[in-house]
Amino acid sequence: VQLQASGGGLVQAGGSLRLSCVASGRTLSNYVMGWFRQAPGKEREFVAAIRWGYTYYADSVKGRFAISRDNAKNTVYLQMNSLNPEDTAVYYCAAGDGVILTTMRQTRAYDSWGQGTQVTVSS
């Protein structure tokens, strides 16, 4: 499956952004979808995932971010609210076939990755 992420940009602290990830080649409903992010000099880290309608979040974004999917549009979204400078990173969407709970927060569990979209939060 090919993934195309978009929606990043520059926003002030406290603001909101919504990221989109459009898939082509396969139906998204068959996949576990995740969002990861990577800040300069840091490893790529788990942000959120949606699996069979259940959602999962990193502690750092819980209560501020929301992942959702529209299977008819083959699109996954990441609504990000109350952004702070620590959220600045390149955000990647990912798709995994057969991802299990114990590995869902790990990059190695996902087969396909989008190109990333930059999110910059100014203080």
Rosetta constraint file for C-alpha pairs under 8 A:
AtomPair CA 1 CA 23 HARMONIC 6.51 0.50
AtomPair CA 1 CA 24 HARMONIC 5.87 0.50
AtomPair CA 1 CA 25 HARMONIC 4.96 0.50
AtomPair CA 1 CA 26 HARMONIC 5.31 0.50
AtomPair CA 1 CA 95 HARMONIC 7.70 0.50
AtomPair CA 1 CA 112 HARMONIC 6.38 0.50
AtomPair CA 2 CA 23 HARMONIC 5.55 0.50
AtomPair CA 2 CA 24 HARMONIC 5.22 0.50
AtomPair CA 2 CA 25 HARMONIC 6.22 0.50
AtomPair CA 2 CA 26 HARMONIC 7.98 0.50
AtomPair CA 2 CA 112 HARMONIC 6.88 0.50
AtomPair CA 2 CA 113 HARMONIC 7.47 0.50
AtomPair CA 2 CA 114 HARMONIC 7.11 0.50
AtomPair CA 3 CA 21 HARMONIC 6.30 0.50
AtomPair CA 3 CA 22 HARMONIC 5.68 0.50
AtomPair CA 3 CA 23 HARMONIC 4.61 0.50
AtomPair CA 3 CA 24 HARMONIC 6.60 0.50
AtomPair CA 3 CA 93 HARMONIC 7.31 0.50
AtomPair CA 3 CA 94 HARMONIC 7.45 0.50
AtomPair CA 3 CA 112 HARMONIC 7.28 0.50
AtomPair CA 3 CA 113 HARMONIC 6.20 0.50
AtomPair CA 3 CA 114 HARMONIC 4.53 0.50
AtomPair CA 3 CA 115 HARMONIC 7.52 0.50
AtomPair CA 4 CA 21 HARMONIC 5.35 0.50
AtomPair CA 4 CA 22 HARMONIC 5.22 0.50
AtomPair CA 4 CA 23 HARMONIC 6.48 0.50
AtomPair CA 4 CA 114 HARMONIC 5.19 0.50
AtomPair CA 4 CA 115 HARMONIC 6.51 0.50
AtomPair CA 4 CA 116 HARMONIC 8.00 0.50
AtomPair CA 5 CA 19 HARMONIC 7.06 0.50
AtomPair CA 5 CA 20 HARMONIC 5.58 0.50
AtomPair CA 5 CA 21 HARMONIC 4.28 0.50
AtomPair CA 5 CA 22 HARMONIC 6.53 0.50
AtomPair CA 5 CA 92 HARMONIC 6.99 0.50
AtomPair CA 5 CA 93 HARMONIC 6.56 0.50
AtomPair CA 5 CA 114 HARMONIC 5.82 0.50
AtomPair CA 5 CA 115 HARMONIC 6.55 0.50
AtomPair CA 5 CA 116 HARMONIC 5.99 0.50
AtomPair CA 5 CA 117 HARMONIC 6.16 0.50
AtomPair CA 6 CA 19 HARMONIC 5.73 0.50
AtomPair CA 6 CA 20 HARMONIC 5.31 0.50
AtomPair CA 6 CA 21 HARMONIC 6.46 0.50
AtomPair CA 6 CA 116 HARMONIC 7.69 0.50
AtomPair CA 6 CA 117 HARMONIC 5.76 0.50
AtomPair CA 7 CA 17 HARMONIC 7.09 0.50
AtomPair CA 7 CA 18 HARMONIC 5.97 0.50
AtomPair CA 7 CA 19 HARMONIC 4.45 0.50
AtomPair CA 7 CA 20 HARMONIC 6.04 0.50
AtomPair CA 7 CA 117 HARMONIC 7.01 0.50
AtomPair CA 8 CA 17 HARMONIC 7.05 0.50
AtomPair CA 8 CA 18 HARMONIC 7.56 0.50
AtomPair CA 8 CA 19 HARMONIC 6.26 0.50
AtomPair CA 8 CA 91 HARMONIC 8.00 0.50
AtomPair CA 8 CA 117 HARMONIC 5.26 0.50
AtomPair CA 8 CA 118 HARMONIC 5.14 0.50
AtomPair CA 8 CA 119 HARMONIC 4.85 0.50
AtomPair CA 8 CA 120 HARMONIC 7.87 0.50
AtomPair CA 9 CA 17 HARMONIC 7.87 0.50
AtomPair CA 9 CA 117 HARMONIC 7.98 0.50
AtomPair CA 9 CA 118 HARMONIC 6.14 0.50
AtomPair CA 9 CA 119 HARMONIC 5.04 0.50
AtomPair CA 9 CA 120 HARMONIC 6.12 0.50
AtomPair CA 10 CA 119 HARMONIC 6.17 0.50
AtomPair CA 10 CA 120 HARMONIC 4.75 0.50
AtomPair CA 10 CA 121 HARMONIC 5.90 0.50
AtomPair CA 10 CA 122 HARMONIC 7.33 0.50
AtomPair CA 11 CA 15 HARMONIC 6.04 0.50
AtomPair CA 11 CA 16 HARMONIC 7.25 0.50
AtomPair CA 11 CA 17 HARMONIC 7.76 0.50
AtomPair CA 11 CA 119 HARMONIC 7.89 0.50
AtomPair CA 11 CA 120 HARMONIC 6.33 0.50
AtomPair CA 11 CA 121 HARMONIC 5.02 0.50
AtomPair CA 11 CA 122 HARMONIC 6.28 0.50
AtomPair CA 12 CA 83 HARMONIC 7.68 0.50
AtomPair CA 12 CA 84 HARMONIC 7.80 0.50
AtomPair CA 12 CA 121 HARMONIC 5.37 0.50
AtomPair CA 12 CA 122 HARMONIC 4.78 0.50
AtomPair CA 12 CA 123 HARMONIC 6.17 0.50
AtomPair CA 13 CA 82 HARMONIC 6.98 0.50
AtomPair CA 13 CA 83 HARMONIC 5.38 0.50
AtomPair CA 13 CA 84 HARMONIC 4.75 0.50
AtomPair CA 13 CA 85 HARMONIC 6.48 0.50
AtomPair CA 13 CA 121 HARMONIC 5.74 0.50
AtomPair CA 13 CA 122 HARMONIC 5.69 0.50
AtomPair CA 13 CA 123 HARMONIC 5.30 0.50
AtomPair CA 14 CA 81 HARMONIC 7.08 0.50
AtomPair CA 14 CA 82 HARMONIC 4.22 0.50
AtomPair CA 14 CA 83 HARMONIC 4.92 0.50
AtomPair CA 14 CA 84 HARMONIC 6.21 0.50
AtomPair CA 15 CA 81 HARMONIC 6.18 0.50
AtomPair CA 15 CA 82 HARMONIC 5.52 0.50
AtomPair CA 15 CA 83 HARMONIC 5.53 0.50
AtomPair CA 16 CA 79 HARMONIC 7.50 0.50
AtomPair CA 16 CA 80 HARMONIC 5.38 0.50
AtomPair CA 16 CA 81 HARMONIC 4.41 0.50
AtomPair CA 16 CA 82 HARMONIC 6.24 0.50
AtomPair CA 16 CA 83 HARMONIC 6.20 0.50
AtomPair CA 17 CA 79 HARMONIC 6.17 0.50
AtomPair CA 17 CA 80 HARMONIC 5.24 0.50
AtomPair CA 17 CA 81 HARMONIC 6.76 0.50
AtomPair CA 18 CA 77 HARMONIC 6.73 0.50
AtomPair CA 18 CA 78 HARMONIC 5.55 0.50
AtomPair CA 18 CA 79 HARMONIC 4.39 0.50
AtomPair CA 18 CA 80 HARMONIC 5.90 0.50
AtomPair CA 19 CA 77 HARMONIC 5.48 0.50
AtomPair CA 19 CA 78 HARMONIC 4.97 0.50
AtomPair CA 19 CA 79 HARMONIC 6.41 0.50
AtomPair CA 19 CA 80 HARMONIC 7.89 0.50
AtomPair CA 20 CA 75 HARMONIC 6.71 0.50
AtomPair CA 20 CA 76 HARMONIC 5.83 0.50
AtomPair CA 20 CA 77 HARMONIC 4.57 0.50
AtomPair CA 20 CA 78 HARMONIC 6.53 0.50
AtomPair CA 21 CA 75 HARMONIC 5.41 0.50
AtomPair CA 21 CA 76 HARMONIC 5.11 0.50
AtomPair CA 21 CA 77 HARMONIC 6.26 0.50
AtomPair CA 21 CA 93 HARMONIC 6.37 0.50
AtomPair CA 21 CA 114 HARMONIC 7.68 0.50
AtomPair CA 22 CA 73 HARMONIC 7.75 0.50
AtomPair CA 22 CA 74 HARMONIC 5.99 0.50
AtomPair CA 22 CA 75 HARMONIC 4.48 0.50
AtomPair CA 22 CA 76 HARMONIC 6.66 0.50
AtomPair CA 23 CA 27 HARMONIC 7.59 0.50
AtomPair CA 23 CA 28 HARMONIC 6.74 0.50
AtomPair CA 23 CA 74 HARMONIC 5.65 0.50
AtomPair CA 23 CA 75 HARMONIC 6.20 0.50
AtomPair CA 24 CA 74 HARMONIC 7.55 0.50
AtomPair CA 27 CA 31 HARMONIC 7.80 0.50
AtomPair CA 27 CA 71 HARMONIC 7.62 0.50
AtomPair CA 27 CA 74 HARMONIC 6.47 0.50
AtomPair CA 28 CA 32 HARMONIC 7.95 0.50
AtomPair CA 28 CA 33 HARMONIC 7.87 0.50
AtomPair CA 28 CA 71 HARMONIC 6.35 0.50
AtomPair CA 28 CA 74 HARMONIC 5.52 0.50
AtomPair CA 28 CA 75 HARMONIC 7.37 0.50
AtomPair CA 28 CA 95 HARMONIC 7.94 0.50
AtomPair CA 29 CA 71 HARMONIC 5.79 0.50
AtomPair CA 29 CA 74 HARMONIC 7.63 0.50
AtomPair CA 30 CA 97 HARMONIC 7.12 0.50
AtomPair CA 31 CA 51 HARMONIC 7.59 0.50
AtomPair CA 31 CA 95 HARMONIC 5.93 0.50
AtomPair CA 31 CA 96 HARMONIC 5.42 0.50
AtomPair CA 31 CA 97 HARMONIC 5.06 0.50
AtomPair CA 31 CA 98 HARMONIC 7.15 0.50
AtomPair CA 31 CA 99 HARMONIC 7.96 0.50
AtomPair CA 32 CA 49 HARMONIC 7.08 0.50
AtomPair CA 32 CA 50 HARMONIC 5.96 0.50
AtomPair CA 32 CA 51 HARMONIC 4.92 0.50
AtomPair CA 32 CA 52 HARMONIC 7.39 0.50
AtomPair CA 32 CA 95 HARMONIC 5.76 0.50
AtomPair CA 32 CA 96 HARMONIC 5.14 0.50
AtomPair CA 32 CA 97 HARMONIC 6.40 0.50
AtomPair CA 32 CA 98 HARMONIC 7.35 0.50
AtomPair CA 32 CA 99 HARMONIC 6.29 0.50
AtomPair CA 33 CA 49 HARMONIC 5.52 0.50
AtomPair CA 33 CA 50 HARMONIC 5.47 0.50
AtomPair CA 33 CA 51 HARMONIC 6.84 0.50
AtomPair CA 33 CA 76 HARMONIC 7.38 0.50
AtomPair CA 33 CA 93 HARMONIC 7.20 0.50
AtomPair CA 33 CA 94 HARMONIC 5.72 0.50
AtomPair CA 33 CA 95 HARMONIC 4.70 0.50
AtomPair CA 33 CA 96 HARMONIC 6.42 0.50
AtomPair CA 34 CA 46 HARMONIC 7.76 0.50
AtomPair CA 34 CA 47 HARMONIC 7.49 0.50
AtomPair CA 34 CA 48 HARMONIC 5.60 0.50
AtomPair CA 34 CA 49 HARMONIC 4.04 0.50
AtomPair CA 34 CA 50 HARMONIC 6.44 0.50
AtomPair CA 34 CA 93 HARMONIC 5.66 0.50
AtomPair CA 34 CA 94 HARMONIC 5.09 0.50
AtomPair CA 34 CA 95 HARMONIC 6.38 0.50
AtomPair CA 35 CA 46 HARMONIC 6.53 0.50
AtomPair CA 35 CA 47 HARMONIC 5.41 0.50
AtomPair CA 35 CA 48 HARMONIC 5.21 0.50
AtomPair CA 35 CA 49 HARMONIC 6.22 0.50
AtomPair CA 35 CA 78 HARMONIC 7.64 0.50
AtomPair CA 35 CA 91 HARMONIC 6.85 0.50
AtomPair CA 35 CA 92 HARMONIC 5.60 0.50
AtomPair CA 35 CA 93 HARMONIC 4.49 0.50
AtomPair CA 35 CA 94 HARMONIC 6.19 0.50
AtomPair CA 36 CA 44 HARMONIC 6.46 0.50
AtomPair CA 36 CA 45 HARMONIC 5.38 0.50
AtomPair CA 36 CA 46 HARMONIC 4.52 0.50
AtomPair CA 36 CA 47 HARMONIC 4.95 0.50
AtomPair CA 36 CA 48 HARMONIC 6.99 0.50
AtomPair CA 36 CA 91 HARMONIC 5.73 0.50
AtomPair CA 36 CA 92 HARMONIC 5.15 0.50
AtomPair CA 36 CA 93 HARMONIC 6.33 0.50
AtomPair CA 36 CA 94 HARMONIC 7.66 0.50
AtomPair CA 37 CA 44 HARMONIC 5.44 0.50
AtomPair CA 37 CA 45 HARMONIC 5.42 0.50
AtomPair CA 37 CA 46 HARMONIC 6.65 0.50
AtomPair CA 37 CA 47 HARMONIC 6.69 0.50
AtomPair CA 37 CA 89 HARMONIC 5.82 0.50
AtomPair CA 37 CA 90 HARMONIC 5.42 0.50
AtomPair CA 37 CA 91 HARMONIC 4.26 0.50
AtomPair CA 37 CA 92 HARMONIC 5.85 0.50
AtomPair CA 38 CA 42 HARMONIC 6.24 0.50
AtomPair CA 38 CA 43 HARMONIC 5.95 0.50
AtomPair CA 38 CA 44 HARMONIC 4.31 0.50
AtomPair CA 38 CA 45 HARMONIC 6.25 0.50
AtomPair CA 38 CA 89 HARMONIC 5.20 0.50
AtomPair CA 38 CA 90 HARMONIC 5.29 0.50
AtomPair CA 38 CA 91 HARMONIC 6.57 0.50
AtomPair CA 39 CA 43 HARMONIC 7.32 0.50
AtomPair CA 39 CA 44 HARMONIC 7.39 0.50
AtomPair CA 39 CA 88 HARMONIC 6.55 0.50
AtomPair CA 39 CA 89 HARMONIC 4.25 0.50
AtomPair CA 39 CA 90 HARMONIC 6.35 0.50
AtomPair CA 40 CA 89 HARMONIC 7.16 0.50
AtomPair CA 44 CA 107 HARMONIC 7.71 0.50
AtomPair CA 45 CA 105 HARMONIC 8.00 0.50
AtomPair CA 45 CA 106 HARMONIC 7.85 0.50
AtomPair CA 45 CA 107 HARMONIC 7.79 0.50
AtomPair CA 46 CA 57 HARMONIC 7.90 0.50
AtomPair CA 46 CA 58 HARMONIC 6.42 0.50
AtomPair CA 46 CA 105 HARMONIC 5.41 0.50
AtomPair CA 46 CA 106 HARMONIC 6.83 0.50
AtomPair CA 46 CA 107 HARMONIC 7.58 0.50
AtomPair CA 47 CA 57 HARMONIC 5.79 0.50
AtomPair CA 47 CA 58 HARMONIC 5.13 0.50
AtomPair CA 47 CA 61 HARMONIC 7.01 0.50
AtomPair CA 48 CA 55 HARMONIC 7.23 0.50
AtomPair CA 48 CA 56 HARMONIC 5.43 0.50
AtomPair CA 48 CA 57 HARMONIC 4.34 0.50
AtomPair CA 48 CA 58 HARMONIC 6.22 0.50
AtomPair CA 48 CA 66 HARMONIC 7.84 0.50
AtomPair CA 48 CA 67 HARMONIC 6.54 0.50
AtomPair CA 49 CA 55 HARMONIC 5.72 0.50
AtomPair CA 49 CA 56 HARMONIC 5.19 0.50
AtomPair CA 49 CA 57 HARMONIC 6.64 0.50
AtomPair CA 49 CA 67 HARMONIC 6.82 0.50
AtomPair CA 49 CA 104 HARMONIC 7.50 0.50
AtomPair CA 49 CA 105 HARMONIC 7.88 0.50
AtomPair CA 50 CA 54 HARMONIC 5.54 0.50
AtomPair CA 50 CA 55 HARMONIC 4.47 0.50
AtomPair CA 50 CA 56 HARMONIC 6.36 0.50
AtomPair CA 50 CA 67 HARMONIC 6.74 0.50
AtomPair CA 50 CA 68 HARMONIC 7.04 0.50
AtomPair CA 50 CA 69 HARMONIC 7.89 0.50
AtomPair CA 51 CA 55 HARMONIC 6.40 0.50
AtomPair CA 55 CA 67 HARMONIC 6.88 0.50
AtomPair CA 57 CA 61 HARMONIC 6.58 0.50
AtomPair CA 57 CA 62 HARMONIC 5.64 0.50
AtomPair CA 58 CA 62 HARMONIC 6.15 0.50
AtomPair CA 61 CA 65 HARMONIC 5.61 0.50
AtomPair CA 64 CA 80 HARMONIC 6.16 0.50
AtomPair CA 64 CA 81 HARMONIC 5.12 0.50
AtomPair CA 64 CA 82 HARMONIC 6.10 0.50
AtomPair CA 64 CA 83 HARMONIC 7.78 0.50
AtomPair CA 65 CA 78 HARMONIC 6.73 0.50
AtomPair CA 65 CA 79 HARMONIC 5.46 0.50
AtomPair CA 65 CA 80 HARMONIC 4.46 0.50
AtomPair CA 65 CA 81 HARMONIC 5.97 0.50
AtomPair CA 66 CA 77 HARMONIC 7.96 0.50
AtomPair CA 66 CA 78 HARMONIC 5.64 0.50
AtomPair CA 66 CA 79 HARMONIC 5.05 0.50
AtomPair CA 66 CA 80 HARMONIC 6.62 0.50
AtomPair CA 67 CA 76 HARMONIC 7.25 0.50
AtomPair CA 67 CA 77 HARMONIC 5.61 0.50
AtomPair CA 67 CA 78 HARMONIC 4.58 0.50
AtomPair CA 67 CA 79 HARMONIC 6.37 0.50
AtomPair CA 68 CA 76 HARMONIC 5.76 0.50
AtomPair CA 68 CA 77 HARMONIC 5.25 0.50
AtomPair CA 68 CA 78 HARMONIC 6.62 0.50
AtomPair CA 69 CA 74 HARMONIC 7.62 0.50
AtomPair CA 69 CA 75 HARMONIC 5.79 0.50
AtomPair CA 69 CA 76 HARMONIC 4.21 0.50
AtomPair CA 69 CA 77 HARMONIC 6.01 0.50
AtomPair CA 70 CA 74 HARMONIC 5.94 0.50
AtomPair CA 70 CA 75 HARMONIC 5.33 0.50
AtomPair CA 70 CA 76 HARMONIC 6.25 0.50
AtomPair CA 71 CA 75 HARMONIC 6.38 0.50
AtomPair CA 83 CA 87 HARMONIC 6.41 0.50
AtomPair CA 83 CA 121 HARMONIC 6.75 0.50
AtomPair CA 84 CA 88 HARMONIC 7.65 0.50
AtomPair CA 84 CA 121 HARMONIC 5.95 0.50
AtomPair CA 84 CA 122 HARMONIC 7.51 0.50
AtomPair CA 84 CA 123 HARMONIC 7.25 0.50
AtomPair CA 85 CA 120 HARMONIC 7.27 0.50
AtomPair CA 85 CA 121 HARMONIC 4.72 0.50
AtomPair CA 85 CA 122 HARMONIC 5.78 0.50
AtomPair CA 85 CA 123 HARMONIC 6.13 0.50
AtomPair CA 86 CA 121 HARMONIC 7.71 0.50
AtomPair CA 87 CA 119 HARMONIC 7.54 0.50
AtomPair CA 87 CA 120 HARMONIC 7.46 0.50
AtomPair CA 87 CA 121 HARMONIC 6.74 0.50
AtomPair CA 88 CA 118 HARMONIC 7.80 0.50
AtomPair CA 88 CA 119 HARMONIC 5.38 0.50
AtomPair CA 88 CA 120 HARMONIC 4.59 0.50
AtomPair CA 88 CA 121 HARMONIC 5.49 0.50
AtomPair CA 89 CA 118 HARMONIC 6.05 0.50
AtomPair CA 89 CA 119 HARMONIC 5.51 0.50
AtomPair CA 89 CA 120 HARMONIC 6.60 0.50
AtomPair CA 90 CA 116 HARMONIC 5.78 0.50
AtomPair CA 90 CA 117 HARMONIC 5.36 0.50
AtomPair CA 90 CA 118 HARMONIC 4.31 0.50
AtomPair CA 90 CA 119 HARMONIC 5.96 0.50
AtomPair CA 91 CA 116 HARMONIC 5.19 0.50
AtomPair CA 91 CA 117 HARMONIC 5.24 0.50
AtomPair CA 91 CA 118 HARMONIC 6.18 0.50
AtomPair CA 91 CA 119 HARMONIC 6.97 0.50
AtomPair CA 92 CA 113 HARMONIC 6.81 0.50
AtomPair CA 92 CA 114 HARMONIC 5.80 0.50
AtomPair CA 92 CA 115 HARMONIC 6.62 0.50
AtomPair CA 92 CA 116 HARMONIC 4.41 0.50
AtomPair CA 92 CA 117 HARMONIC 6.62 0.50
AtomPair CA 93 CA 113 HARMONIC 5.90 0.50
AtomPair CA 93 CA 114 HARMONIC 5.40 0.50
AtomPair CA 93 CA 116 HARMONIC 7.12 0.50
AtomPair CA 94 CA 110 HARMONIC 6.11 0.50
AtomPair CA 94 CA 111 HARMONIC 7.30 0.50
AtomPair CA 94 CA 112 HARMONIC 5.50 0.50
AtomPair CA 94 CA 113 HARMONIC 4.44 0.50
AtomPair CA 94 CA 114 HARMONIC 6.29 0.50
AtomPair CA 95 CA 110 HARMONIC 5.49 0.50
AtomPair CA 95 CA 111 HARMONIC 6.01 0.50
AtomPair CA 95 CA 112 HARMONIC 5.18 0.50
AtomPair CA 95 CA 113 HARMONIC 6.59 0.50
AtomPair CA 96 CA 109 HARMONIC 6.35 0.50
AtomPair CA 96 CA 110 HARMONIC 4.13 0.50
AtomPair CA 96 CA 111 HARMONIC 5.12 0.50
AtomPair CA 96 CA 112 HARMONIC 6.71 0.50
AtomPair CA 97 CA 110 HARMONIC 7.23 0.50
AtomPair CA 97 CA 111 HARMONIC 7.09 0.50
AtomPair CA 99 CA 103 HARMONIC 6.83 0.50
AtomPair CA 99 CA 104 HARMONIC 6.00 0.50
AtomPair CA 99 CA 109 HARMONIC 5.99 0.50
AtomPair CA 99 CA 110 HARMONIC 7.25 0.50
AtomPair CA 100 CA 104 HARMONIC 5.90 0.50
AtomPair CA 101 CA 105 HARMONIC 7.99 0.50
AtomPair CA 103 CA 108 HARMONIC 7.93 0.50
AtomPair CA 103 CA 109 HARMONIC 5.94 0.50
AtomPair CA 104 CA 109 HARMONIC 6.18 0.50
AtomPair CA 105 CA 109 HARMONIC 7.79 0.50
AtomPair CA 106 CA 110 HARMONIC 7.87 0.50
